[in-house]
Amino acid sequence: LWEVFNNRGPEEYKDAETFFKKTFMTKGLDNLLEEVQKRLKGRGGDAVIQLQTPFGGGKTHALIALYHKAKEWDTNVFVFVGDKVSPTDTIIWEELEKQLTGKVKELKGRTVPSGEKIRDILKSKQPIILLIDELIEYLIPARGIKVGNSTFDSQILSFIKRLSEAVTSLDKCIMLVTSPSRTQYSEDDQQILNFLSERLGRVEKSYTPVEEGEISSIIRKRLFSQVKESEVKDIVSEVVDYFKKENILPLDVELSEYRKRFLDSYPFLPEVIECFYHRWGSFPTFQRTRGVLRLLSLILYNLKSKNIAYISCLLYTSDAADELDGVDLGGRRI
């Protein structure tokens, strides 16, 4: 998100047309865009939304989609990514005023500004979307910064409370905050997450951008420019019929259900996707969607000159292993 905001990085993220061409519109993402647009038009809806999914569950992708849509909808947008800035150098409320007005005048200093000042700036820039990602990574180091008799993290938490209240009081303003899985943080850091949830209070509502059954469609959309559905159906039917004949279908799955899952996951057998998404996804530091996409794209690149009908498992030579060696998958290396 920060790279897109600063017009850097791959075209598939920073160029809106390319981004949406490669994005599978999940039910959650489609619903989220609809709700945000409704709010920006002053038609009610949730003022503060929390995007809460496991690590790598599509939160940031949803924020990038909203960033591009903000431009399309002629809407002001504020972007803050907590792990891209330091609390010693960047003060979140100063950054808010700077992005929206081009200067820092009313929200200056390390002491949290009043709710009225925050509201006045937001009101003057409606309609507006506030996109706040990885806030916990900004809060954790802020604990060590003294501000009078308190610490900077407590000032930030107070700001979030006042900001959410200001957003709620306006009819064409919406704030989206990502919330990562608590399992990846220490007990002390989880306490900050609890404080953050308290500051967001009752105004916050959670959305899930990616549901479990949609991961295969996301993978296909991201990894392939086109899919010849008629050919896929023929191959899948032939393979599934063979599996049935040889009695090697999974025991707990109906034939029709397995056929449907294979059509969704092709060219990978359903078990390949399930293995990575569920087993590897259970590791707290493994980014499910992004990690699976990265690994499978490398495998596909390795196999692109092979004439094979589908991919059932990952068996690679020493050359392939050398090519994949060192790939970072949530702290685990191939």
Residue frames relative to the residue before (quaternion, step in Angstrom):
aa qw qx qy qz dx dy dz
L 1.0000 0.0000 0.0000 0.0000 0.00 0.00 0.00
W 0.6664 0.5023 -0.3019 0.4609 3.59 0.93 -0.89
E 0.6294 0.5255 -0.3257 0.4708 3.58 1.06 -0.74
V 0.6519 0.5031 -0.3098 0.4753 3.58 0.95 -0.87
F 0.6423 0.5383 -0.3138 0.4464 3.58 0.95 -0.90
N 0.7431 0.3707 -0.1996 0.5201 3.57 1.09 -0.78
N 0.4679 -0.7164 0.4089 0.3173 3.57 1.32 0.40
R 0.4997 0.6042 -0.4506 0.4269 3.53 0.93 1.01
G 0.6725 0.5333 -0.3563 0.3694 3.54 -1.34 0.09
P 0.7588 -0.3970 0.2696 0.4404 3.58 -1.35 -0.05
E 0.6039 -0.5846 0.4153 0.3480 3.54 -1.17 0.71
E 0.6300 0.5711 -0.3445 0.3979 3.58 1.03 -0.75
Y 0.6946 0.4004 -0.2802 0.5279 3.59 1.25 -0.19
K 0.7662 0.4049 -0.2300 0.4428 3.59 0.72 -0.99
D 0.6705 0.4316 -0.3058 0.5202 3.61 1.18 -0.39
A 0.4564 -0.7374 0.4288 0.2532 3.57 -0.51 1.23
E 0.6652 0.5186 -0.3156 0.4346 3.59 0.86 -0.93
T 0.6741 0.4798 -0.2857 0.4834 3.57 0.94 -0.93
F 0.6212 0.5648 -0.3339 0.4285 3.56 1.00 -0.87
F 0.7379 0.4108 -0.2468 0.4752 3.59 0.74 -0.99
K 0.5711 0.5780 -0.3805 0.4415 3.58 1.18 -0.49
K 0.7512 0.3736 -0.1957 0.5078 3.58 1.06 -0.78
T 0.6042 0.5668 -0.3485 0.4384 3.58 1.28 0.04
F 0.2842 -0.7191 0.6074 0.1823 3.56 -0.87 0.97
M 0.3307 -0.7691 0.5165 0.1801 3.56 -0.61 1.15
T 0.2044 -0.7903 0.5708 0.0889 3.56 -0.15 1.30
K 0.6533 -0.5000 0.3813 0.4217 3.56 -1.26 0.34
G 0.6605 0.5261 -0.3066 0.4393 3.56 0.98 -0.88
L 0.6762 0.4841 -0.2922 0.4722 3.57 0.94 -0.89
D 0.6420 0.5221 -0.3193 0.4619 3.57 0.96 -0.84
N 0.6599 0.5019 -0.2942 0.4755 3.57 0.98 -0.87
L 0.6402 0.5390 -0.3191 0.4448 3.56 1.02 -0.84
L 0.6605 0.5028 -0.3041 0.4674 3.59 0.89 -0.92
E 0.6458 0.5272 -0.3104 0.4568 3.55 1.02 -0.83
E 0.6709 0.5028 -0.2911 0.4608 3.57 0.95 -0.92
V 0.6547 0.5115 -0.3117 0.4610 3.57 0.97 -0.87
Q 0.6632 0.5025 -0.3114 0.4589 3.59 0.89 -0.91
K 0.6246 0.5354 -0.3364 0.4583 3.58 1.02 -0.76
R 0.6535 0.5156 -0.3041 0.4633 3.57 0.96 -0.87
L 0.6764 0.5119 -0.2900 0.4431 3.58 0.93 -0.91
K 0.6743 0.4684 -0.2860 0.4941 3.56 1.21 -0.48
G 0.5320 -0.6645 0.3842 0.3576 3.57 1.31 0.12
R 0.4929 0.6768 -0.4119 0.3597 3.55 1.20 0.52
G 0.6662 -0.5108 0.3016 0.4520 3.57 1.13 0.57
G 0.4230 0.6955 -0.5181 0.2626 3.56 -1.25 -0.37
D 0.7105 -0.4620 0.3294 0.4162 3.54 -1.35 0.04
A 0.3454 -0.7533 0.5295 0.1813 3.56 -0.92 0.97
V 0.7810 0.1587 -0.0710 0.5999 3.58 1.08 -0.76
I 0.0513 -0.8116 0.5814 -0.0251 3.56 -0.68 1.14
Q 0.1903 -0.7593 0.6128 0.1081 3.53 -0.97 0.91
L 0.2218 -0.7504 0.6105 0.1225 3.57 -0.83 1.05
Q 0.0524 0.8331 -0.5385 0.1148 3.54 -0.25 1.30
T 0.2398 0.7402 -0.5920 0.2098 3.55 -0.48 1.26
P 0.6469 -0.4774 0.3851 0.4532 3.60 -1.23 0.13
F 0.7053 -0.4463 0.3407 0.4328 3.56 -1.30 0.35
G 0.8200 0.1650 -0.1391 0.5301 3.58 -0.73 1.04
G 0.4742 0.7147 -0.4053 0.3164 3.59 1.17 0.48
G 0.7189 -0.4934 0.2564 0.4170 3.60 1.12 0.50
K 0.3784 0.7510 -0.4759 0.2574 3.60 1.25 0.14
T 0.7196 0.4458 -0.2627 0.4631 3.56 0.68 -1.09
H 0.6057 0.5532 -0.3541 0.4492 3.59 1.05 -0.72
A 0.6394 0.5210 -0.3160 0.4690 3.57 1.04 -0.79
L 0.6537 0.5066 -0.3147 0.4658 3.59 1.00 -0.78
I 0.6275 0.5164 -0.3392 0.4738 3.60 1.03 -0.72
A 0.6176 0.5373 -0.3385 0.4640 3.59 1.02 -0.78
L 0.6765 0.4855 -0.2869 0.4737 3.58 0.95 -0.87
Y 0.5994 0.5542 -0.3576 0.4536 3.59 1.08 -0.67
H 0.6814 0.4718 -0.2855 0.4812 3.59 0.90 -0.92
K 0.6521 0.5135 -0.3153 0.4601 3.59 0.99 -0.82
A 0.5863 0.5801 -0.3729 0.4250 3.60 1.07 -0.67
K 0.6465 0.5057 -0.3118 0.4787 3.56 1.03 -0.79
E 0.6579 0.5146 -0.2970 0.4627 3.55 1.00 -0.89
W 0.7262 0.4271 -0.2257 0.4892 3.57 1.06 -0.83
D 0.3983 -0.7269 0.4640 0.3125 3.60 1.31 0.07
T 0.4067 0.7038 -0.4517 0.3677 3.54 0.96 1.05
N 0.4667 -0.6479 0.5178 0.3071 3.58 -1.05 0.73
V 0.0868 -0.8071 0.5837 0.0192 3.55 -1.06 0.72
F 0.1611 -0.7480 0.6374 0.0908 3.54 -1.13 0.81
V 0.0984 -0.8023 0.5885 0.0162 3.57 -0.84 1.02
F 0.0831 0.7771 -0.6200 0.0694 3.55 -0.90 0.97
V 0.0391 -0.7907 0.6104 -0.0259 3.56 -0.75 1.13
G 0.3979 -0.8087 0.3904 0.1879 3.52 -0.22 1.36
D 0.7137 0.4301 -0.2789 0.4774 3.60 1.06 -0.59
K 0.6256 0.5304 -0.3440 0.4570 3.61 1.28 0.14
V 0.7375 0.3037 -0.1989 0.5694 3.58 1.28 -0.13
S 0.3652 -0.7188 0.5496 0.2189 3.54 -1.26 0.44
P 0.4926 -0.6697 0.4630 0.3074 3.61 -0.94 0.79
T 0.5914 0.5570 -0.3749 0.4467 3.59 1.22 -0.26
D 0.7622 0.3613 -0.1831 0.5049 3.59 1.14 -0.62
T 0.7957 0.2439 -0.0960 0.5461 3.59 1.06 -0.74
I 0.1575 -0.7639 0.6213 0.0756 3.56 -0.87 1.02
I 0.5084 -0.7221 0.3777 0.2782 3.55 -0.53 1.24
W 0.6973 0.4557 -0.3028 0.4631 3.63 0.90 -0.79
E 0.5964 0.5266 -0.3667 0.4822 3.59 1.16 -0.49
E 0.6375 0.5249 -0.3169 0.4666 3.57 1.04 -0.82
L 0.6062 0.5581 -0.3411 0.4524 3.58 1.07 -0.74
E 0.7060 0.4501 -0.2694 0.4758 3.58 0.79 -1.00
K 0.6369 0.5441 -0.3248 0.4391 3.57 1.00 -0.82
Q 0.6867 0.4804 -0.2909 0.4615 3.60 0.89 -0.92
L 0.7375 0.4433 -0.2383 0.4504 3.58 0.97 -0.85
T 0.8088 0.2555 -0.1184 0.5163 3.59 1.03 -0.73
G 0.4903 -0.6768 0.4257 0.3471 3.59 1.21 -0.31
K 0.7700 0.2224 -0.1491 0.5792 3.60 1.27 0.07
V 0.3086 -0.7111 0.5921 0.2202 3.55 -1.34 0.22
K 0.1334 0.8126 -0.5461 0.1541 3.54 -0.35 1.28
E 0.7865 0.3452 -0.1628 0.4857 3.58 0.70 -1.12
L 0.7746 0.3200 -0.1544 0.5232 3.59 1.07 -0.73
K 0.3038 0.7922 -0.4710 0.2415 3.55 0.95 0.89
G 0.7287 0.4382 -0.3250 0.4140 3.58 -1.16 0.70
R 0.5865 -0.6166 0.4150 0.3219 3.56 -1.30 0.33
T 0.5963 0.5312 -0.3786 0.4679 3.59 1.23 -0.08
V 0.5413 -0.6591 0.4126 0.3200 3.57 -0.79 1.03
P 0.4099 -0.7210 0.5008 0.2478 3.62 -0.83 0.95
S 0.6352 -0.5428 0.3894 0.3876 3.56 -1.26 0.32
G 0.6239 -0.5569 0.4053 0.3692 3.53 -1.23 0.51
E 0.6261 0.5541 -0.3351 0.4343 3.59 1.08 -0.72
K 0.6479 0.5063 -0.3210 0.4699 3.59 0.98 -0.81
I 0.6372 0.5212 -0.3195 0.4692 3.57 1.00 -0.86
R 0.6749 0.5110 -0.2888 0.4472 3.56 0.89 -0.98
D 0.6346 0.5488 -0.3310 0.4319 3.60 0.96 -0.86
I 0.6709 0.4895 -0.3010 0.4688 3.57 0.93 -0.87
L 0.6597 0.5034 -0.3090 0.4646 3.58 0.93 -0.87
K 0.6501 0.5390 -0.3133 0.4345 3.56 0.94 -0.92
S 0.6818 0.5028 -0.2860 0.4478 3.58 0.99 -0.85
K 0.7469 0.3880 -0.2028 0.5005 3.59 1.23 -0.41
Q 0.3573 0.7364 -0.5036 0.2762 3.60 1.18 0.35
P 0.5557 -0.1959 -0.8079 0.0062 1.57 -2.11 1.39
I 0.0556 -0.8196 0.5696 -0.0260 3.55 -1.05 0.78
I 0.1836 -0.7434 0.6343 0.1066 3.55 -1.17 0.78
L 0.1646 -0.7604 0.6221 0.0882 3.58 -0.92 0.93
L 0.0754 -0.8056 0.5876 -0.0024 3.59 -0.58 1.17
I 0.0245 0.8178 -0.5693 0.0804 3.58 -0.38 1.25
D 0.0204 -0.8195 0.5688 -0.0672 3.56 -0.48 1.28
E 0.8542 0.1248 -0.0972 0.4952 3.58 -1.18 0.66
L 0.1608 0.8269 -0.5255 0.1194 3.61 0.98 0.74
I 0.5936 0.5868 -0.3650 0.4125 3.58 1.07 -0.69
E 0.6523 0.5199 -0.3158 0.4522 3.60 1.08 -0.72
Y 0.6304 0.4883 -0.3196 0.5119 3.57 1.27 -0.28
L 0.6649 0.5275 -0.2932 0.4401 3.56 1.07 -0.78
I 0.6332 0.5780 -0.3457 0.3814 3.60 0.91 -0.89
P 0.7302 0.3913 -0.2737 0.4885 3.68 0.70 -0.88
A 0.5749 0.6042 -0.3768 0.4031 3.61 1.21 -0.41
R 0.5063 0.6580 -0.4187 0.3680 3.60 1.24 -0.29
G 0.7165 0.4753 -0.2521 0.4440 3.56 1.08 -0.72
I 0.6154 0.5419 -0.3452 0.4566 3.60 1.28 0.04
K 0.3038 -0.7739 0.5349 0.1508 3.56 -0.63 1.17
V 0.0083 -0.7580 0.6522 -0.0050 3.56 -1.06 0.86
G 0.7968 -0.1529 0.0557 0.5819 3.58 -0.09 1.31
N 0.7895 -0.2520 0.2120 0.5180 3.57 -0.72 -1.06
S 0.6817 0.4372 -0.2897 0.5102 3.59 1.27 0.10
T 0.4619 -0.6297 0.5236 0.3404 3.56 -1.28 -0.38
F 0.6620 -0.5516 0.3393 0.3773 3.55 -1.21 0.55
D 0.6108 0.5610 -0.3669 0.4214 3.61 1.04 -0.64
S 0.6445 0.5053 -0.3304 0.4692 3.59 1.04 -0.69
Q 0.6081 0.5374 -0.3412 0.4743 3.59 1.15 -0.63
I 0.6462 0.5179 -0.3115 0.4660 3.59 1.01 -0.87
L 0.6591 0.5107 -0.3073 0.4585 3.57 0.93 -0.89
S 0.6285 0.5154 -0.3278 0.4815 3.58 1.06 -0.72
F 0.6302 0.5353 -0.3234 0.4601 3.57 1.05 -0.79
I 0.6447 0.5231 -0.3254 0.4526 3.59 0.92 -0.89
K 0.6352 0.5219 -0.3258 0.4669 3.58 1.00 -0.79
R 0.6899 0.4685 -0.2767 0.4774 3.60 0.87 -0.95
L 0.6289 0.5349 -0.3292 0.4583 3.56 1.04 -0.78
S 0.6762 0.4894 -0.3026 0.4601 3.60 0.85 -0.93
E 0.6423 0.5129 -0.3219 0.4699 3.59 1.05 -0.72
A 0.6449 0.5147 -0.3153 0.4689 3.58 1.04 -0.80
V 0.6389 0.5253 -0.3179 0.4636 3.58 0.97 -0.89
T 0.6675 0.5205 -0.2963 0.4425 3.58 0.93 -0.92
S 0.6769 0.5101 -0.2904 0.4441 3.58 1.08 -0.71
L 0.6772 0.4515 -0.2788 0.5097 3.60 1.28 -0.26
D 0.4340 -0.7528 0.4398 0.2269 3.58 -0.99 0.74
K 0.7615 0.2930 -0.1875 0.5469 3.62 1.21 -0.27
C 0.5593 0.5585 -0.3830 0.4782 3.52 1.03 0.88
I 0.0274 0.8030 -0.5930 0.0539 3.58 -0.95 0.90
M 0.1632 -0.7843 0.5941 0.0723 3.56 -1.06 0.82
L 0.0927 -0.7824 0.6147 0.0376 3.57 -0.96 0.92
V 0.0577 -0.8000 0.5964 -0.0297 3.55 -0.77 1.11
T 0.3127 -0.7443 0.5546 0.2016 3.60 -0.85 0.91
S 0.1198 -0.7764 0.6166 0.0514 3.51 -1.16 0.72
P 0.2715 -0.7958 0.5188 0.1546 3.62 -0.40 1.17
S 0.6597 -0.4742 0.3955 0.4284 3.53 -1.33 0.15
R 0.4683 -0.7005 0.4671 0.2680 3.58 -0.91 0.91
T 0.5699 0.6409 -0.3825 0.3437 3.59 1.14 -0.49
Q 0.6678 0.5199 -0.3117 0.4320 3.60 1.15 -0.44
Y 0.6923 0.4633 -0.2723 0.4815 3.61 1.27 -0.04
S 0.5731 -0.5838 0.4535 0.3538 3.53 -1.27 0.49
E 0.6976 -0.4663 0.3322 0.4307 3.55 -1.29 0.20
D 0.6501 0.5141 -0.3166 0.4614 3.59 0.99 -0.81
D 0.6757 0.4891 -0.2921 0.4679 3.57 0.97 -0.88
Q 0.6112 0.5421 -0.3494 0.4588 3.57 1.10 -0.65
Q 0.5840 0.5711 -0.3710 0.4418 3.58 1.13 -0.60
I 0.6342 0.5125 -0.3267 0.4779 3.59 1.05 -0.76
L 0.6199 0.5347 -0.3380 0.4643 3.59 1.04 -0.76
N 0.6364 0.5228 -0.3202 0.4680 3.57 1.04 -0.79
F 0.6411 0.5180 -0.3148 0.4707 3.56 1.00 -0.88
L 0.6407 0.5321 -0.3212 0.4507 3.58 1.00 -0.85
S 0.6486 0.5124 -0.3128 0.4680 3.59 0.95 -0.86
E 0.6363 0.5271 -0.3213 0.4627 3.57 1.05 -0.79
R 0.6723 0.4995 -0.3023 0.4551 3.59 0.96 -0.84
L 0.6229 0.5119 -0.3420 0.4828 3.56 1.09 -0.64
G 0.1917 -0.8608 0.4554 0.1219 3.53 1.25 -0.62
R 0.8066 -0.3187 0.2202 0.4466 3.52 -1.29 -0.46
V 0.5722 0.6153 -0.3896 0.3769 3.60 1.20 -0.26
E 0.6371 0.5753 -0.3204 0.4005 3.57 1.20 -0.40
K 0.0685 -0.7759 0.6265 0.0285 3.54 -1.09 0.82
S 0.3577 -0.7632 0.5036 0.1899 3.58 -0.94 0.89
Y 0.0927 -0.7629 0.6382 0.0461 3.54 -1.14 0.79
T 0.2376 -0.7489 0.6008 0.1472 3.57 -1.17 0.62
P 0.3226 -0.7909 0.4840 0.1902 3.64 -0.32 1.19
V 0.8018 0.1842 -0.0699 0.5642 3.60 1.02 -0.80
E 0.1871 -0.7599 0.6129 0.1088 3.55 -0.87 1.00
E 0.6953 -0.5248 0.3066 0.3837 3.53 -1.20 0.65
G 0.7070 0.4931 -0.2725 0.4275 3.59 0.89 -0.91
E 0.6555 0.5412 -0.3021 0.4315 3.59 1.27 -0.23
I 0.4705 0.7200 -0.4315 0.2722 3.60 1.23 -0.27
S 0.6319 0.5359 -0.3448 0.4411 3.62 0.99 -0.74
S 0.6584 0.5019 -0.3068 0.4696 3.59 0.97 -0.82
I 0.6192 0.5345 -0.3369 0.4662 3.58 1.07 -0.73
I 0.6534 0.5198 -0.3105 0.4543 3.57 0.92 -0.93
R 0.6696 0.4989 -0.3100 0.4547 3.59 0.87 -0.92
K 0.6649 0.5168 -0.3045 0.4450 3.58 0.92 -0.91
R 0.7052 0.4741 -0.2649 0.4558 3.57 0.98 -0.85
L 0.7735 0.4131 -0.1979 0.4380 3.58 0.94 -0.87
F 0.7831 0.2836 -0.1539 0.5317 3.61 1.16 -0.43
S 0.4278 -0.7048 0.5057 0.2540 3.57 -0.93 0.90
Q 0.7951 -0.0489 0.0275 0.6039 3.58 1.15 -0.60
V 0.1504 -0.7662 0.6195 0.0805 3.54 -1.22 0.56
K 0.2923 -0.7458 0.5741 0.1696 3.58 -0.81 1.02
E 0.3158 -0.8150 0.4573 0.1641 3.53 0.02 1.37
S 0.6387 0.5365 -0.3452 0.4302 3.62 0.95 -0.79
E 0.6580 0.4954 -0.3073 0.4766 3.59 1.01 -0.81
V 0.6259 0.5442 -0.3318 0.4495 3.55 1.02 -0.84
K 0.6591 0.5155 -0.3134 0.4490 3.59 0.88 -0.91
D 0.6503 0.5182 -0.3188 0.4550 3.59 0.97 -0.82
I 0.6739 0.4961 -0.2935 0.4621 3.57 0.91 -0.95
V 0.6654 0.5099 -0.3022 0.4537 3.56 0.88 -0.99
S 0.6494 0.5169 -0.3214 0.4559 3.60 0.92 -0.86
E 0.6601 0.5111 -0.3054 0.4579 3.57 0.95 -0.90
V 0.6806 0.4928 -0.2887 0.4589 3.57 0.90 -0.94
V 0.6784 0.4887 -0.2987 0.4601 3.57 0.87 -0.95
D 0.6236 0.5250 -0.3392 0.4695 3.61 1.01 -0.73
Y 0.6442 0.5112 -0.3171 0.4724 3.57 1.01 -0.79
F 0.6371 0.5280 -0.3228 0.4596 3.59 0.96 -0.87
K 0.6531 0.5112 -0.3124 0.4632 3.56 0.99 -0.87
K 0.6547 0.5262 -0.3082 0.4467 3.55 0.94 -0.93
E 0.7417 0.3912 -0.2127 0.5016 3.57 0.98 -0.88
N 0.3983 -0.7517 0.4437 0.2818 3.57 1.35 0.06
I 0.4847 0.6606 -0.4392 0.3683 3.59 0.92 0.94
L 0.3578 0.7006 -0.5253 0.3242 3.56 1.15 0.57
P 0.5968 -0.5414 0.4289 0.4084 3.62 -1.12 0.51
L 0.5451 -0.6813 0.3877 0.2975 3.58 -0.87 0.96
D 0.7639 0.4093 -0.2050 0.4549 3.57 0.97 -0.82
V 0.6478 0.5107 -0.3114 0.4718 3.62 1.23 0.29
E 0.4313 -0.6791 0.5338 0.2606 3.55 -0.97 0.91
L 0.6408 -0.5520 0.3783 0.3762 3.56 -1.17 0.66
S 0.6874 0.4855 -0.2888 0.4564 3.60 0.83 -0.97
E 0.6440 0.5185 -0.3182 0.4638 3.58 1.03 -0.78
Y 0.6587 0.5018 -0.3137 0.4647 3.59 0.96 -0.86
R 0.6197 0.5433 -0.3366 0.4556 3.58 1.03 -0.80
K 0.6618 0.5085 -0.2999 0.4620 3.58 0.95 -0.91
R 0.6644 0.5009 -0.3036 0.4642 3.58 0.92 -0.90
F 0.6530 0.5070 -0.3131 0.4674 3.59 1.03 -0.77
L 0.6114 0.5363 -0.3470 0.4670 3.59 1.06 -0.72
D 0.6747 0.4939 -0.2884 0.4666 3.59 1.01 -0.80
S 0.7704 0.3914 -0.1970 0.4632 3.58 0.92 -0.89
Y 0.4198 0.7344 -0.4586 0.2723 3.61 1.25 -0.32
P 0.5488 -0.1212 -0.8270 -0.0177 1.67 -2.05 1.52
F 0.5474 0.5976 -0.4129 0.4156 3.60 1.23 0.18
L 0.4834 -0.6048 0.5311 0.3442 3.54 -1.08 0.65
P 0.6262 -0.5667 0.3666 0.3902 3.63 -1.02 0.66
E 0.6218 0.5759 -0.3425 0.4054 3.58 1.05 -0.76
V 0.6051 0.5641 -0.3594 0.4318 3.58 1.10 -0.68
I 0.6792 0.4768 -0.2878 0.4779 3.59 0.88 -0.96
E 0.6654 0.5176 -0.3060 0.4423 3.56 0.89 -0.94
C 0.6203 0.5573 -0.3403 0.4347 3.56 1.02 -0.80
F 0.7246 0.4320 -0.2523 0.4739 3.56 0.78 -1.00
Y 0.7092 0.4841 -0.2831 0.4273 3.55 0.81 -0.97
H 0.7611 0.3701 -0.2077 0.4904 3.58 0.94 -0.84
R 0.7327 0.4176 -0.2621 0.4691 3.60 0.71 -1.01
W 0.7116 0.3999 -0.2569 0.5174 3.58 0.81 -0.94
G 0.6234 0.5625 -0.3335 0.4287 3.56 1.10 -0.69
S 0.5868 0.5788 -0.3769 0.4226 3.58 1.20 -0.33
F 0.5534 0.5694 -0.4081 0.4505 3.60 1.23 -0.28
P 0.4915 -0.7215 0.3917 0.2905 3.63 -0.60 1.06
T 0.7368 0.4122 -0.2450 0.4767 3.63 1.08 -0.60
F 0.5430 0.6180 -0.4106 0.3931 3.61 1.26 0.03
Q 0.3089 -0.7483 0.5596 0.1773 3.56 -0.71 1.09
R 0.4156 -0.7801 0.4029 0.2372 3.53 -0.10 1.34
T 0.7748 0.3597 -0.2199 0.4711 3.56 0.34 -1.19
R 0.7054 0.4664 -0.2741 0.4579 3.58 0.78 -1.04
G 0.6662 0.5141 -0.3047 0.4462 3.58 0.95 -0.87
V 0.6545 0.4998 -0.3084 0.4762 3.57 0.96 -0.88
L 0.6497 0.5233 -0.3173 0.4509 3.59 0.92 -0.89
R 0.6648 0.5147 -0.3110 0.4431 3.57 0.91 -0.91
L 0.6836 0.4830 -0.2954 0.4606 3.58 0.84 -0.93
L 0.6958 0.4773 -0.2891 0.4521 3.59 0.81 -0.95
S 0.6155 0.5336 -0.3566 0.4574 3.59 1.07 -0.62
L 0.6377 0.5151 -0.3224 0.4734 3.58 1.05 -0.72
I 0.6406 0.5155 -0.3193 0.4711 3.57 1.00 -0.82
L 0.6583 0.5092 -0.3094 0.4600 3.59 0.91 -0.90
Y 0.6347 0.5289 -0.3314 0.4556 3.56 0.97 -0.85
N 0.6523 0.5251 -0.2987 0.4578 3.56 1.05 -0.82
L 0.7608 0.3948 -0.1851 0.4807 3.57 1.08 -0.78
K 0.4182 0.7685 -0.4373 0.2081 3.61 1.24 -0.14
S 0.6971 0.4411 -0.2864 0.4873 3.61 1.14 -0.46
K 0.5669 0.5976 -0.3810 0.4199 3.60 1.29 -0.03
N 0.3318 -0.7291 0.5643 0.1997 3.56 -1.05 0.76
I 0.2790 0.7560 -0.5388 0.2457 3.56 0.24 1.27
A 0.5109 -0.6908 0.4358 0.2680 3.56 -1.10 0.76
Y 0.7958 -0.0771 0.0786 0.5955 3.58 1.07 -0.69
I 0.3946 -0.6978 0.5484 0.2380 3.56 -1.30 0.29
S 0.1275 -0.8311 0.5403 0.0324 3.53 -0.56 1.18
C 0.8015 -0.0365 0.0326 0.5960 3.59 1.09 -0.57
L 0.4755 -0.6750 0.4909 0.2782 3.56 -1.26 0.28
L 0.1396 0.7588 -0.6168 0.1556 3.54 -0.31 1.33
Y 0.1058 0.8364 -0.5321 0.0774 3.57 -0.41 1.10
T 0.5557 -0.6285 0.4528 0.3018 3.50 -1.23 0.73
S 0.6933 -0.4437 0.3355 0.4580 3.57 -1.27 0.03
D 0.6111 0.5454 -0.3559 0.4499 3.61 1.07 -0.68
A 0.6674 0.4866 -0.3001 0.4771 3.56 0.94 -0.89
A 0.6368 0.5293 -0.3288 0.4541 3.55 1.01 -0.82
D 0.6278 0.5284 -0.3336 0.4641 3.58 1.04 -0.77
E 0.6571 0.5204 -0.3109 0.4480 3.56 1.00 -0.86
L 0.7260 0.4153 -0.2266 0.4991 3.59 1.06 -0.78
D 0.4692 0.7130 -0.4342 0.2881 3.59 1.23 -0.37
G 0.8071 0.2735 -0.2134 0.4777 3.53 -0.92 0.94
V 0.4262 0.6872 -0.4901 0.3255 3.61 1.20 0.02
D 0.3354 -0.7646 0.5234 0.1704 3.55 -0.74 1.09
L 0.0494 0.7871 -0.6103 0.0748 3.56 -0.58 1.17
G 0.7997 -0.3063 0.1558 0.4923 3.52 0.19 1.31
G 0.7613 -0.3685 0.1989 0.4951 3.54 0.91 0.88
R 0.6747 0.4225 -0.2982 0.5266 3.60 1.26 -0.08
R 0.2166 -0.7971 0.5559 0.0931 3.56 -0.93 0.89
I 0.4309 -0.6646 0.5391 0.2863 3.54 -1.04 0.75
